């Protein structure tokens, strides 16, 4: 007779007549059971997470919710706590070298739970040189003591707070440019440990309350969606999140990264004024989260998506949009990869199309496995290729077509690791063939490179002179009066300052009409607006601005 856990692991992703009652009976037995091994505890946890996202009915959902809510209290979970470290299970520690924004958030929210992992830290000498600036001036002579280490000083003088909380609190108190301080902290790269608490980030509690629930009464869809049809279908609704919802969704997005040992800038610098909920149907909701104006890219609009199934966090996606195209990064968390990843991806593209009007989509080489062992081993290239994405690079396409021929001749053929490495150096696109003025073919980094060359050649590298001159020239070329600029918001004025070197570099602008110049000003102003949708829309409508930027983004000849 099979154990209840073994049977649950066999059937938790199966749906249909009799499945709900069998799952409920197994969950009730496992709720009272004590599992002997850490891997058994983890297997139960993963099955519960999946069933909460894809519940058969109210009874299964209620049991999964209750068992996950109490998971840290289970006797077997407590017994195997050390073995389950870094698993993301409630009640266990998480270790990671968090970037500055994430580390700062953890230290503020859970100051008693965060500490430095000194065994893994190799920057004591560098930290010791910085510590005098974190202390008061009257304390600085103490750092002349022979043989003093940063760890010794912190442990002795940090007071009641933890070493990490003290370090990050004093780092913030320096009061200099936040971006510079963040870069300095990231270079120091202290390893942190987050101890478990009743509300610290963990995978076990990743559910957004209040969202509609759709029960899974039939088999999960394993079919590959027709992406062209998905793009035409669009989402059911798009609405602005309330202020309370926006804060909660941003916090959930940030917390979801912690147990996965990831840092995403789009969530770290999320804009509470730019959060929307997109209902894609079937209990699938995308929380669309924009970036603070001061952290936006010069050109492309960037947005993050927290993907939710019946309120449970399935994964995340990133989108960069410009030139009626979007570059997509898509990640379904491991617990849910046995679900409907392809269906979710298809719905994601329909949401991006609805938000930005994109009709071409690109996946960058890293997502395919270029410099990414996980992506390479998972065969991510073929996940996208089977959905209709294809390479345009001539060398990659030759390898790709050779593999397709082998697969047609032998249905059991699979690309080996060496072949996969040849398939992933370039972008793949949907549609695979088509216009070339899209992200993936055009590169905003080339625009930045052109601006650096302009500053080096025209201003001999003098950035202060370049900034002042370009701002004056941009105002003159676009017929912007200083009184009008003064009426813009601080974020809009900042966008103008960042765009000024680009305006100075644009060819053909002097032949534009007054109306075209004023329209370009509105594009720039929208870059500093509440959200970037309007910027993308106006940019695409301004044919001359779009073409001038396109020329700067072309590959070097």
VOGU-459326 format. One record per residue: z, x, y of N, C-alpha, C in turn. Coordinates in steps of 0.02 Angstrom, whole numbers, plus 50000, padded with zeros to 5 digits. Atoms other than C-alpha are relative to their C-alpha. Example, Ala and Ser with C-alpha at 12.3 -4.5 7.8 and 13.67 -1.06 7.14 Angstrom:
! VOGU-459326
500005004549941503905061549775500005004550060/499974995849941503575068449947500374996150055/
***
This chain:
! VOGU-459326
500005004249940500005000050000500005004450063/500064996049939499495006850170500604998950046/499465000749952500835010350299499764995750058/500205004149942500854998550450499635004050053/500344996049949500355012950566499295001749979/500674998250024498895018450458499534994050004/500425006149997498265000550447499834998350073/500135001449930498454998050635499465004750028/500494995249976497475013950669499304998549974/500655001950027496075007250559499704994050035/500265006549977495934990150641500104998650074/499835002149931496544991050821499384998850043/500615001149961494744991950887499534995049966/500405005150035494124978150768500214993150025/499855006749972494004960250830499624994649961/500325005650035493614943550753500524995949964/499545004450035494404930350639500545003849961/499444997150037496124935150575500265006550027/499794993549975496224951550671500624999550044/499445000549953497424945650806500664999149963/499375001350035498734939050685500215006149959/499824994050038498644954750577500275005450047/499764995049952498834966050728500704998350024/499345002149975500304955950793500545001449947/499514998850054501184957050623500145007449993/499914992850005500904975850616500415002750060/499634997849941501544978250794500734998149995/499305002150007503124968450757500375004649952/499684995450047503484979750608500095006950031/499974993349969503094995550706500485000350058/499515000149945504194990050851500695001849975/499344998750029505694991450735500035006549960/500034994250044505095006550636500185006550037/499904993249973505575024850661499485004449966/500554996150027504045035850639500235007349990/499724993450017504345052850557499725005950038/500324994149971503125064150649499774998550072/500225000849931502635067250830499304997150002/500695002549998500805064050789499974992649983/499985007250014501285046950720500204996150062/499795003249938502185042550881499424999750049/500584999849954500655047950980499464995149977/500515004650026499485037950867500184992850017/499785006749981500525022250896499904998850074/500085000549927500525025451083499274998650018/500715000849983498625026951087499754993149979/500205006750022498385010950986500264994750048/499715004849954499545001651104499625000050067/500384999649937498625008051259499334996349993/500655003250011496975002251184500074992449997/499915007350008497644985051137500214996750065/499835002949935498354982451310499374999350043/500625000549962496634985851384499524994949969/500455004550036495704975851250500414995449954/499565004250042496954962551190499614994349967/500315005750035496454949551060500214993450030/499735006349974497584936151132500665001550035/499374999349963499204933051227500545003449959/499474997150042500314937751079499915007549994/500124992850006499494954751052500135003550066/499894997049934499504958251239500745000550016/499295000149986501334953351254500375005449961/499684994850042501834964751109499835007050025/500214993449975500814979451175500365001750065/499654998949936501554977451349500735001749989/499284999150011503334976151284500145006749967/499884993750036503184990951165499875006150045/500134994449955502425002151298500545000550054/499475000049949503734996951426500635003449973/499394997250031505095002551304499865006549962/500204994650044504155017251229500455006150007/499584994049989505225030951308500694999249968/499345001250029506765022651233499995000149924/500034999850073506135023151054500365006149973/499634994450030507215033950942499535005749980/500474994850021505695043050870499685003450060/500294997149940504955045651042500485005150032/499514995449972506565053651104500075006249956/499914994450047506705064450947499435005050006/500584995649998504955071450968499775001650072/500184999249929505005073051158499705006950015/500254993249986504745091951159499305001049970/500654999350032503295091051036499464996150037/500475004349965502485077551144499905002150074/500084997649931502605087651306499265000750018/500684999749974501005086751411499524995149967/500425005350030500385071651312499914994150047/500035005749955500675059651457500404994049976/499595005450026501835048951351500644999550041/499395001049961503305041451446500585003749968/499424996450025504875051951431499875007349985/500164993050015503975068651415499825003750064/500164995849943503685083251534499255000950008/500694998249986502035087251618499995006550040/500054993649966501575104951669499295001050025/500684999049972500125109251784500065003950065/500044996549936499605120251930499664995450050/500285005149956499355105652049499775003050066/500214998249933498355107752209500514997350050/499495001449950499345106252370500144992550012/499845007149986499125087452406500384996649943/499655003050057499655082452230500705002749993/499334996950004501105094752228500464997250054/499615002749945501685088452398500234992949985/499835007050017501635070352339500554999849947/499495000050052502635074252182500675002050028/499374997649972503945083652281500324994950046/499735005249956504125069452406500254993949961/499835006050037504155055252281500555001149949/499534998650054505165063652144500315007050010/499754993249983506085078452226500465002949947/499544997450051507345079752084499675001349933/500344999450064506025079851947499515005849996/500514994849998504905094252002500325006950007/499734993249995505275112551973499435005049987/500484994650013504335129051968500115002749929/499964996950066503945135951795499945007550009/499994992949984504455153751829499725004349944/500264996150056503945159651655499245000850005/500734999949994502125155651697499765002550068/500184998249931502165161451879499945007550006/500114992849993501415178451916499925002150073/500104998549929501455177752106500655001150038/499354999249967503275182152143499965004550062/500044995349943502825196852256499654996750059/500355003549945501595186352357500454994750032/499555005249974502855172152373500565003250041/499464996749964504205184452428499775001950071/500254998449934503085189852573499954993850045/500065006149962502905171652626500674996750014/499365003449993504715166152605500335000750068/499684999549933505335173152773499734994850049/500285005049954504155160952860500224993049981/499755006650022504885146452759500754999350018/499305000149980506665151252807500064999650076/499884999849928507465150652980499965007350024/500054993249973507215165653095500645003949990/499364996650007509065169553083500125002549929/499924997950069508885171752894499555005849981/500544995650022507415183652895500225007149981/499774993250017508395199852890500235000449928/499774999950069509045194652719499455002349952/500554998350045507315198052646499875007649999/500054992750004507525216652680500425002849943/499564997850054508755217352535499595003149944/500354996450053508215229852402500034996049935/500025003150066507655222252237500014992450001/499995007349996507645204252299499354997249972/500595003650025506455192452208499974993150032/500085006749972505745176052270500404995049960/499645004750043506485167052121500755000350014/499284999249988508225174252152500214996950066/499825002849935508215169552336499974992349998/500065007350003507605151852301500564996849961/499495003050042508825148352161500695000250033/499354999249968510265154452268500074995850063/499955002949933509815146352435499644993450009/500385006249993508805130752398500444993950012/499565005749990510325119652407499964995149941/499985005050053510385103252309499314998349973/500675001750022508505100952299499755005049948/500284995350048507445109052164499615005450037/500374994549968506525125452197499324997550025/500665002549980504845116352203500054995450060/499915004649944505485102852320500155003950064/499854995949941506205115952439499365003550024/500614996349982504595126152434499504995650036/500505004349970503465111452474500244996850064/499725002849938504635104052604499935005050058/500044994949948504695120452700499285001950016/500714998849989502825123152677499734995150052/500225005249953502515106752768500285001250070/499664999249935503735111652906499695005650042/500314994549962502665126652956499614997450060/500315003349943501675114753067499335002650021/500664997549983500035124153066499464995449971/500565003950025498325117753015500114998449926/499855002150068498595107452856499505002949950/500514997550047496955112952776500125007449984/499874992850011497395131352800500625000949955/499394999650041499145128752728499854998149929/500175002250068498425119452580499625005549962/500394994650032497195133552545500465005849981/499534994550013498615146352556500434998249939/499605002250057499675136152435499595000349935/500425000150060498225134052313499865007149976/500104993050019497935152852317500625002849966/499374997950032499765155652274500054997049929/500095003350065499515143052132500634999949957/499395000250042501315140252073499964994749946/499995005050053501455131551904500624995650007/499445004749992502535115951916500114996249935/499825004350056503435105451787500294993650029/499745006549980503705086851815500414997249942/499575002950051505205080551717499944992450001/500105007250002505145062451659500564996250036/499535004649967505975048551758499774992949988/500195007050014505925029551757499344997950030/500645002049970504385029051870499545005950014/500444994349991503615046351860499334998749966/500665001350029501745046951820499975001449925/500114999250072501325044551637499464995149978/500535004450024499935036551536500274993349976/499695006050029501135023851461500034994250049/499895005349950501365014151624499394998650044/500595000549957499575014351689499684993049996/500275006849997499284995851723500124997250069/499955003249935498924987051887500154992749989/499845007050012499804970151888499584995350043/500305005249960499034954051948499254999149993/500725000750009497234956751892499874995249942/500155004850053496384943651782499915003449933/500044997450068496414946051593499464996149961/500515003050043494944942851477500145002449929/499844998150069495354942651291499375002049962/500554997650041494254951751166500004996149934/500005004450059493844938451037499465001949950/500534997950044492264946150964499945007549999/500084992750006491694963650915499855003350068/500174996249940491624976851051499255001550001/500724998749993489884980051119499865007549993/500194993050010489204996451050499285001250021/500714999449982487434992851110499935003850066/500154996749937486675003551246499724994950049/500255004949952486434993151403499315001950027/500634999049964484734990951486500185001250073/499764998349933485115000151647499604996550055/500415003549950483654992251741500254992950009/499745006849996484334974951699500695000050032/499334999649971486104980351745499965000650076/500074999049928485534986051916499804993650036/500205006449970484754969051949500574994949998/499485005150010486274959451887500545000450054/499494999249948487554966552008500684997449979/499325002350015489434963352011500114992750019/499855007049985490234946052020500244999350072/499735000449931491154949652184500245006750023/499724994049968491694963152305500444997650056/499565002149945493204960752417500435005950022/499534995049974494314971352528500684999049968/499315000350024495994975552453500464998650058/499495000949948497504969652550500345006850012/499664993749985498544983252632500475002049944/499534998550055499844981852493499625002249938/500414998150058498504982352357499715007050008/500324993549988497654997352437500485005749986/499504994750011499245007852438500155000649925/499844999950071499645002952258499435003049958/500574997550038497895006852195499905007550011/500054992849986497855023852282500555003849962/499464996950037499545028052208499865000349926/500175000050071498955022852036499465005249985/500544995150011497375033352053500295007150000/499704993349996498395048652104500445001349939/499564999150057499675045851967499625000949935/500404999550061498325043851834499735007049989/500254993250007497735061551870500545004749974/499454995350015499455069451841500055001449925/499934998350071499635067551651499365002749969/500634997050025497795072351629499895007050027/500034993349971498135088451724499355001050038/500604999849959496755084851850500204998950072/499935001249929496605084852038499324997850027/500625002449970495285074552129500104999350075/499935000149927495045077152315499914992950028/500135006749974494375059552339500624995549995/499385003850005496035052252279500565003350041/499484996549961497115065752360499964998350074/500115001549929496345061552530499724992950008/500245006949999496075042952499500174996650066/499925003749937495885031252647500254992949985/499745006750014497025015852636499624994450034/500395005149965495875006852758499334998749966/500655000550033494395008852638500104999449924/499905001350071494885001452470499754993049986/500275006550019493934987352386500084998949925/499985001950070494054978052222499344996749981/500655002550021492424975052131500074997049930/499965003450065492424962151990499335000549965/500624999050038491124967451862499944995249941/500025004950054491534953351740500345002649937/499694998350064492404952951571500655003950005/499374996449991494054959451640499915007050027/500134993349973493204975151708499984999850076/499954999749927493684979151888499975007350022/500034993349971493234994451991500375000050067/499684998949936494434999652128499615005550036/500444995449963493265007952254500415002950058/499544996749954494225020852358499615005150042/500344995449955493485029552510500455005750022/499654993949979493985045952591500174999550074/499814999749929494905048752755499435003250040/500564997449960493645052052895500005007550009/499994992849987494245069752927499855004249938/500144996350061493945074452744499314998449971/500665002050025492195067152727499515005850001/500554995349999490655077152685499584998950063/500415000549941489475080752828499464994749991/500575004550010488055070652750500154994549950/499965005350050488295061552586500664996250005/499405004150003489525047152572500315000949931/499664998850063490825050552437500544994649990/499515005150016491875037352351500255001049929/499724999650067493025036952200500114993049972/499885006450034493185022952073500555000849949/499515000650054494725018951971499764994249957/500295005150044494045009451821500564996549962/499465004050028495174995451761499744994749952/500175005250047495044984551607500634995849988/499425004450003496234969751614500615003350034/499474996749962497234980151739500185006949975/499834993550029497354995451625499505005250024/500444994749975496665011851691499605003049943/500454997450051495145016251584499775007150015/500274993649980494575031451682499834999950074/500194999649929493795036351847499265002050004/500694997949987492085039351923499975002350072/500134997749932491455048352077499274998750016/500685001449978489915044152178499885003450068/500254997549936488985053752314499344996550013/500595004049986487665043152400499645002250063/500434998549944486215047452515499284999849975/500705000350018484315046052517499854994649948/500085005650047484415029352424500095002449927/499864997250066485105039252277500745001449995/499294998550009486795042852202500095005149944/499794995350052487535057352105500654997349971/499445003350032488775050651978500375004849954/499574996950050490245058351885500404994449967/499725005750037490945046951749500455002749946/499524997650051492495049551642500424994249974/499575004750035493225037051520500545004149965/499464996150030494935043251466499974999449923/500084999250072495085048751285500264993949961/499715005750036496165033951233499514994249991/500435005849998494735021951271499275001649983/500694998150015493195031451213499734996349939/500235004350055493135020251059499854993050024/500125006749972492895005451176499274999050018/500675001849978491365000951278499775004550057/500154995149947490985016951375499304998950030/500685000949975489105013851388499954993750042/500005006349962489374995851446500335001150068/499644998649938490635001851576499575004250047/500444995849959489405015151637499444995850032/500525004349973488045002151657500254995750057/499715004149946489184991051760500155004350061/499874995549944489675006051866499375001050042/500624999149963487855009151913499824993850040/500155006249964487664990951961500444999450062/499545000249943489174992452076499765004950054/500254995049952488495008352158499374997450034/500615002949971486814999652183500184994850052/499805005349953487684984852267500315002950063/499664997149942488704996152382499545004250044/500394995049962487405009152433499254999049996/500715001250005485705002152386499635005549962/500324994550036485365017052272499534997349946/500465001950054483855015652157499835005949955/500054994150044483925033252082500705002849991/499344997550016485445040651996499945006849966/500024993250026485825058751953500685001949970/499394997350031487085067251838499965007650006/500054992849988487515085151883500135003949936/499954996050062487465099351755500705000649972/499324999250025489355101151745500204994049956/499845006050040489535083151683499665000249932/500374999650062488255087151548500285005349953/499714994750042489205102451488499855007150025/500144993449973488575116851596500645002950031/499354997449977490155127351618500574995449984/499505005250016491125113051539499994999149924/500004999950074491575115751355500104993049971/499875006750025492235098051333499364995850002/500615003849993490635090351399499465002449952/500514997250045489555102051295500134997849928/499845001750069490465098851131499944992649986/500045007350010490485080051158499284997549998/500705002249997488595079851175499864995350057/500085004549943488715071851347499274999250021/500715000449982486875075951378499684994049966/500345005350038486345063851241500294993150016/499735006449977487525050151302499564997350055/500405002249944486515049451462499264999449981/500715000350020484825053251382499844993549963/500125006250038484995038351265500034993850043/499995005649953485305027251415499395000150046/500614999749960483655032751494499985005550051/500014994249955484155048051596499575005649969/500394994550025483005062951582499975005850048/500054994049956482805080751649499335000350034/500634998749964481485085451777499835007450001/500134992850003481675104351765499515001449943/500544998950048480125110751674500255003249936/499764996650060481045122551555500454995549959/499555004550036482395110051511499604994449967/500405005550028481095096451486499645002149936/500344997650060480165107151360500485000049940/499515000150054481755109351256500164992849981/499835007150011482165090751276499464996649958/500545003250037480455085051215499955002749929/499994997250068480575096951067500544996749958/499465003450036482245089151018499824992849983/500225006950014481525071651034499524999849941/500474999750056480125076550915500365001049934/499624998850062481365083150788500394993849979/499625006050016482405067350800499554994449972/500475005050027480875056450771499815001649928/500184997950067480445066650617500594999649952/499405000050042482235067150553500564996550037/499515004049964483435053450608500705003049997/499344996850006484915064050551500075006250043/499984993849961484465078550666500474999350060/499564999649942485775083350796499925006850033/500074993749963485635096550931500605004549987/499444995450009486665111950891500235002550068/499694997849937487755120451021499535004450041/500464995649964486445133551064499464996050036/500525004249969485145120051098500304996050058/499675003849946486375109651200500075004350063/499934995549942486665124851312499345000650038/500654999749967484795125051348499834993450034/500165006649972484805106351390500394998450063/499545002249948486205106251518499985003750067/499974996449935485785118551661499754996050059/500285003849944484875105351765500254992950002/499835007049993485165087851830499584995749952/500405005350032484615072451732500004994050047/500115005449952483965057151824499824993449965/500235006650019483745038451802499724996750064/500514998950052482325034151813499855007549993/500114992950014481845050651732499445002850043/500544997849957480245051451834500004995750063/500025003949938479975046152012500035004550061/500024996449936480185051452192500485006049999/499624993749999480885068652231500505000450057/499534999749942481835064552393500654996649981/499375002950025483465061052301500515005549990/499474995250016485145069452274499885002849930/500164996650063484985082052134499365004050008/500604996249980483275087152200500115003050070/499794997849934483835088052381500735001949998/499314997850003485465097152415500325000550069/499644999249937486685094752559500265007150011/499774993149991487285112552525499465004350033/500534996349967485585118752579500014998750076/499945001649929485845109852745500555004450031/499454995849975487505118852767499785007350005/500254993249998486645135252725499545001150060/500454999449942485315131952858500405000450065/499584999849940486685128852987500345006850007/499694993349997487555145252941499505005150024/500524995349977485915154452965499874999250074/500115001349928485655146153134500545003250042/499444997249963487385151453192499975007650000/500044992750005487135169253129499445002850043/500594997349966485405171353204500014998550075/500055002049930485545161753367500625002150041/499384998649964487365165253411500345006449976/499734993750026487625181953322500664999049964/499405001550038488955173553216500594997750041/499445002149957490025168453365500104992549993/499905007250015490705151853300500254996150061/499735003649942491645147253459499434998450049/500565001249955490085149353566499514995149969/500465004650034489025140453436500264992850004/499725006749998490215125653432499914996850069/500055002849932490275123353620499284998750021/500705000849981488415125953644499674994249963/500315005350041487895114553501500244993150021/499755006549978489025100453561499674997950065/500335001649936488285101553736499274998249988/500715001350014486515102253668499914993449963/500065006350038486805087953545500074994050047/499915005449952487445076953686499384999150043/500605000349958485935081353792499404997449961/500595001950039484645079353653500034992649980/499935007050021485355062353602500174995450058/499895004049939485635056553782500684996549998/499315002650004487505054353757500385002150062/499594998649940488525052953916500725001449979/499314998350016490265060553915500464994050004/499585006049993491005044053973499944995649938/500105003950062490245035553820500375003449942/499664996450053490895049153703500754999050004/499275000949990492635047053778500234993249975/499805006750023492605028753726500014999449924/500005000050074492345033253542500715001249974/499364998750031493815033853423500065007549984/499934992950018494545051053378499595002049939/500394998550059493715050153207499265000250015/500715000149981492035045853285499825006350040/500124993849961492185060353409499995006149954/499994994450047492635072053267499355000349960/500645000250036491075066353172499455002950043/500514997249954490025070453326500065007650003/499904992849996490795087853338499735003449937/500244996950063490405091253153499254999549994/500735000950004488635084653171499625004150052/500354996849945488245094453330499565005849978/500464994750022487575110253242499394997349962/500565003150036486505098953131499494997150049/500455002849949485795089953283499615005750033/500344994249969485395107053359499455002849955/500484997250048484445111753200499434995349984/500515004950019483405095753184499345001450036/500674998949972481545098453209499704993450023/500365005849978480525086253310500404994950039/499575004949967482005077553393499784998750072/500195000749929481345080653569499444995050010/500545004949994479875069153531500234992849984/499755006750017480995054553482500054995750063/499915004749944481085039053591500754999450015/499295001249982482685034353682500344995649949/499715004550050482965020353557500165003849936/499884996150062482815032653411500595004850009/499434995649987484045044553492500664996149999/499385004150000485315030753522500164997649929/499885002050070485075024853342500315005749960/499704994150034485455042553282500735000850019/499304999749978487045042453386500434995049961/499625005150036487575026453298500115002249927/499924997350068487275034753128500605004949999/499454995149996488435049053180500664996550010/499375003749985489725036953248500254996549937/499805003450062489705027453083500315004849950/499704995150045490135043552992500755000450011/499285000049985491825042353078500304993149999/499755006950002492015023653048500484998949942/499515001750052493175014552929499745001849931/500294998250064491995016352781499285002350010/500634996649992490365025352748499394995949980/500585004150019489275011052684499524999150058/500425001349942488655007452859499635006450020/500334993749986488275025852887499395000949955/500554999250048487205026352729499434995350018/500515005149984486295010252777499615001950063/500354998249938485895016052955499605006449992/500364993850013485405033452897499344998649965/500625001550037484135026252774499494996450044/500465003749956483405014952910499695004450054/500254995649947483165029353032499515004949969/500514996150036481535036352962499955007150025/500104993349972481405051153081500615004549987/499404996150015483215056753059500015001849926/500004998950072483085054852871499515005549981/500514995050016481485065152865500205006950025/499794993549973482195078952976500545003149957/499474997450044483745080552866499705001849932/500324998650064482665079652709499685006949999/500334993549997481675094852765500515005749995/499484994950004483285104752787500305000649930/499695000250066483875099552613499525002049944/500494998050051482285105052523500165006849971/499914993450028482345119652402499625005350040/500344994549964481895136452480499355001749965/500654998450029480095140952457499925007649995/
***
